[in-house]
Each structure stands twice: as structure tokens, then as C-alpha cells.
Amino acid sequence: MARNSLAGKRTGKSKTAKYYAANPKARSKKKKYDTDYHKTKKRKKYRASLNKFNKNNPNSKKGDGKDASHTQTGSLTLELQRRNRARNRGKK
């Protein structure tokens, strides 16, 4: 099967993506903020807990397309990546 020739060729259509494409200074400022945010001890601990859950869960296998997801009660469960990652994106 051929590779997707359109991958990486388009810029985002959202207002935010257009703004950051037009304002490189703002984009670099946001990138620095995001980098600093994800370097914090709290964020690392959070990521590590999700990775540990995914690794030690007997129902989880490498490449199975599932993520560790939080339920409304705060517990962790396995969920399809596409559902877990799409849940809080802005919908029109």
C-alpha cells in the first residue's frame, strides 16, 4: 500500500492553527510554555502513572490502539485511542 502523499502538506483549518501559522513569535512562545509545562514534576508523575497502568494491565498489549483513560469517578480504564483523544477537542 502506498504512503499517504498528502500527509504533512496541509495546515490546520482551525482559528488557532491559522493564528499560530501567521504569528511565529506567538507560536514559539506557546511552544516554550508547553515544553515547560510538560517538564513539571506533577506532569511527569501523571504521565508515568498512565504509562505504568497501561504497561501492567493484562488486557493491554503493545500496539493495540488503546490508551489509559479516566472515568468520571477518577479510576483508570482502557479505551480506544481515537475516542479518548477526541473527547475534548472542540466540536462545532
Steps between C-alpha positions, in 0.01 A plus 500: 500500500635843406577761762269795542635767267295772672639437849655815643408714197206689647480755776219478752167659431417615853529863605774410743705317237464790257603748772815309593589448132479877447679596825831317543587694818178391666557143384848489652368651824228233520751225419726619783206511742387150401854366536535651846155377604568140399838506680343562841518226763121484522463439124779241492343314791161508327646365174694234684186380680312461170795321339534268801130416489519426129814289540380294796145444381458139379243611241743746342740401225753707310342644188143409596381858437383559856578772754463524874192717550340658805140420583266751665574345838874556449602138451698381198381276222612407150333685215557527127753775423276670246215534752720604790692764303198635314279549804604853591592643163286796401191387315281728292 
